Amino acid sequence: MSLHNPDAFEQSVHNLTVYIVDDDPSVRDALGLLLGVRGYRTAVFSSGEAFLQTWQPNWRGCLLLDIRMSGMDGLALQQELARQGCRIPFIIMSGHGDVGTARAAFKADAVDFLEKPFDDAKLIAAIDEALSRARSEQHEQQRRSRHASLLGELTPREREVMELVVLGRHNREIGPALGISVRTVEVHKARLMAKLGVDNVADLVRISMLENEA
């Protein structure tokens, strides 16, 4: 693996990076140069196996994957990454484009399928779309993590009250169900909503749904 642009590898993995995986050194060099002069952070790998050996869960960005490589091909790499929980958006590159290969790429949720030699405008547009997806995914993960942290601050009783509130139960129903007074339900409800930073039941339901989807 080699990097273009970042001052250090450790710095790059905490930012959005274009990861180029291709067994053709001329393609790697050309893409690294093209993207580097346009201000993109890049990291290049000579094989799918090399990427897998180095990949870390905290990497963020997008993948440019050659469809045909000696050893693990681009789609096989993407499938293995997905199996390991990696959701980095990817773009498939091919010097031998055909309908079947393109269909397989899009079925695997590729952002785009680009044939070599590249049209620079299409390549940049595909990368920008992939990085946009990566940013959205990153923001969503941060939001889920923040909500999980806030939920962790609730007391067991507050969690019980919350679970019944999101089910649509009224305070007068929650009290008897938990063996507490309606006034106590109101206190717990006010405290849990303050801890979660919400001021209405709709937002409370939204947070609960995010937790269930995690």
C-alpha distance (Angstrom), angle and dihedral (degrees) to the residues before:
residue distance angle dihedral
M1 . . .
S2 3.79 . .
L3 3.78 133.4 .
H4 3.79 133.3 -138.3
N5 3.82 123.3 -158.4
P6 3.83 104.4 -2.1
D7 3.77 116.4 107.5
A8 3.77 88.7 -137.8
F9 3.78 138.0 5.7
E10 3.81 92.4 -122.2
Q11 3.79 90.0 56.7
S12 3.80 93.7 49.4
V13 3.79 97.6 54.4
H14 3.79 90.6 62.8
N15 3.80 92.0 56.8
L16 3.78 134.4 57.2
T17 3.79 108.2 -78.2
V18 3.79 133.8 -179.8
Y19 3.81 106.5 -129.1
I20 3.81 111.2 -155.7
V21 3.80 116.7 -159.4
D22 3.81 114.6 -176.3
D23 3.80 133.0 132.4
D24 3.83 92.2 -144.0
P25 3.83 108.7 89.7
S26 3.82 92.6 -159.3
V27 3.82 90.4 56.8
R28 3.81 91.8 46.9
D29 3.79 91.8 50.1
A30 3.81 93.9 45.5
L31 3.80 93.3 48.9
G32 3.79 92.6 44.2
L33 3.79 90.8 52.1
L34 3.81 95.4 43.3
L35 3.79 93.9 49.3
G36 3.78 94.7 37.3
V37 3.79 94.6 58.2
R38 3.81 88.5 49.1
G39 3.77 91.2 57.2
Y40 3.81 101.1 -103.9
R41 3.79 121.1 140.2
T42 3.78 108.6 -125.0
A43 3.79 138.7 -174.5
V44 3.80 120.5 -172.1
F45 3.80 130.4 -152.4
S46 3.80 130.1 -172.9
S47 3.81 96.0 -145.6
G48 3.76 145.2 10.4
E49 3.79 89.6 -110.6
A50 3.82 90.8 54.8
F51 3.79 90.8 52.6
L52 3.80 93.1 48.6
Q53 3.79 91.9 49.9
T54 3.80 90.8 54.4
W55 3.80 102.9 32.9
Q56 3.79 118.0 117.0
P57 3.83 126.2 -167.7
N58 3.81 92.1 -121.5
W59 3.81 93.9 62.4
R60 3.79 113.8 116.9
G61 3.79 130.2 -168.6
C62 3.79 134.1 58.5
L63 3.79 139.1 -60.3
L64 3.80 128.7 -123.6
L65 3.80 102.5 -160.2
D66 3.78 127.6 -172.0
I67 3.80 108.2 -138.0
R68 3.81 95.2 -145.4
M69 3.77 119.3 46.5
S70 3.76 134.1 144.0
G71 3.78 106.7 -93.5
M72 3.80 114.1 0.6
D73 3.80 113.1 22.3
G74 3.79 125.5 -145.6
L75 3.80 98.0 -94.7
A76 3.79 92.3 45.6
L77 3.81 89.1 52.7
Q78 3.80 91.6 49.4
Q79 3.80 91.4 49.2
E80 3.80 92.0 50.5
L81 3.80 91.2 48.2
A82 3.81 90.4 50.2
R83 3.81 89.3 50.4
Q84 3.79 88.3 54.8
G85 3.81 91.6 50.4
C86 3.80 98.1 -101.7
R87 3.80 111.4 146.7
I88 3.81 100.1 -179.9
P89 3.84 109.2 146.5
F90 3.79 112.5 -115.4
I91 3.79 141.2 -157.7
I92 3.79 121.2 -154.1
M93 3.81 119.9 -137.7
S94 3.79 123.8 -163.8
G95 3.77 138.4 176.6
H96 3.81 89.3 -165.2
G97 3.79 105.2 46.1
D98 3.79 118.9 -174.6
V99 3.78 135.4 163.6
G100 3.80 94.9 -107.7
T101 3.80 93.6 52.0
A102 3.79 92.3 45.7
R103 3.80 90.6 49.7
A104 3.80 91.1 51.0
A105 3.80 90.4 49.9
F106 3.79 94.5 51.4
K107 3.80 91.6 43.0
A108 3.81 86.3 58.4
D109 3.84 87.2 53.5
A110 3.80 98.3 -104.7
V111 3.80 113.8 175.3
D112 3.81 90.0 -135.7
F113 3.80 144.3 -17.2
L114 3.80 112.9 -130.8
E115 3.78 126.5 -170.7
K116 3.80 122.1 -145.1
P117 2.98 129.3 -86.2
F118 3.78 89.1 52.2
D119 3.75 129.5 -133.1
D120 3.82 98.8 -132.4
A121 3.81 94.0 -145.7
K122 3.82 92.5 52.3
L123 3.80 91.4 45.6
I124 3.80 93.3 51.9
A125 3.81 91.5 45.0
A126 3.81 90.8 51.8
I127 3.80 92.3 47.8
D128 3.80 92.2 48.7
E129 3.81 90.1 50.5
A130 3.81 90.9 49.1
L131 3.81 92.5 48.4
S132 3.80 89.9 48.0
R133 3.81 88.5 55.7
A134 3.79 89.5 47.5
R135 3.81 91.6 53.0
S136 3.79 91.3 49.3
E137 3.81 90.8 49.7
Q138 3.80 91.0 47.6
H139 3.80 92.2 50.9
E140 3.80 90.8 48.0
Q141 3.80 91.8 50.6
Q142 3.80 90.5 49.2
R143 3.80 90.5 50.0
R144 3.81 91.9 50.1
S145 3.79 91.1 47.5
R146 3.80 91.2 50.1
H147 3.80 92.2 49.7
A148 3.81 91.6 47.0
S149 3.80 89.4 52.8
L150 3.80 91.9 50.1
L151 3.81 92.5 47.0
G152 3.78 88.4 52.7
E153 3.81 88.9 63.1
L154 3.80 93.4 61.3
T155 3.79 119.1 103.2
P156 3.82 118.5 -122.9
R157 3.82 90.2 -104.6
E158 3.81 91.7 49.8
R159 3.79 89.1 52.0
E160 3.79 90.2 52.1
V161 3.78 91.1 50.9
M162 3.79 91.5 46.7
E163 3.81 92.9 51.3
L164 3.79 91.1 54.0
V165 3.81 93.7 43.7
V166 3.81 92.3 54.8
L167 3.79 88.8 49.6
G168 3.80 87.3 61.5
R169 3.80 97.9 -105.9
H170 3.81 117.8 152.6
N171 3.78 122.7 -129.9
R172 3.79 90.6 -106.7
E173 3.82 88.9 57.4
I174 3.80 96.3 42.8
G175 3.81 94.0 53.8
P176 3.82 97.0 61.2
A177 3.81 91.6 38.7
L178 3.80 90.8 58.3
G179 3.80 97.0 32.3
I180 3.79 94.4 -115.7
S181 3.80 135.0 112.2
V182 3.78 123.6 -91.4
R183 3.80 88.4 -117.1
T184 3.80 90.4 55.9
V185 3.81 89.8 49.5
E186 3.80 88.8 54.0
V187 3.80 91.2 51.3
H188 3.81 93.3 49.6
K189 3.80 91.2 45.3
A190 3.81 92.2 50.9
R191 3.80 92.1 48.1
L192 3.80 95.9 47.7
M193 3.81 92.2 47.7
A194 3.80 90.0 49.9
K195 3.81 91.2 50.3
L196 3.82 91.0 50.0
G197 3.79 93.0 45.1
V198 3.82 95.0 -124.1
D199 3.77 129.7 128.2
N200 3.80 102.3 -168.1
V201 3.78 139.8 45.9
A202 3.82 93.2 -116.8
D203 3.82 91.3 64.3
L204 3.79 89.5 45.4
V205 3.80 90.1 54.8
R206 3.81 90.3 48.1
I207 3.80 92.0 54.5
S208 3.79 90.7 47.2
M209 3.81 91.1 51.8
L210 3.81 91.7 50.1
E211 3.79 89.4 52.8
N212 3.80 91.5 51.5
E213 3.81 91.6 49.4
A214 3.80 93.4 51.2
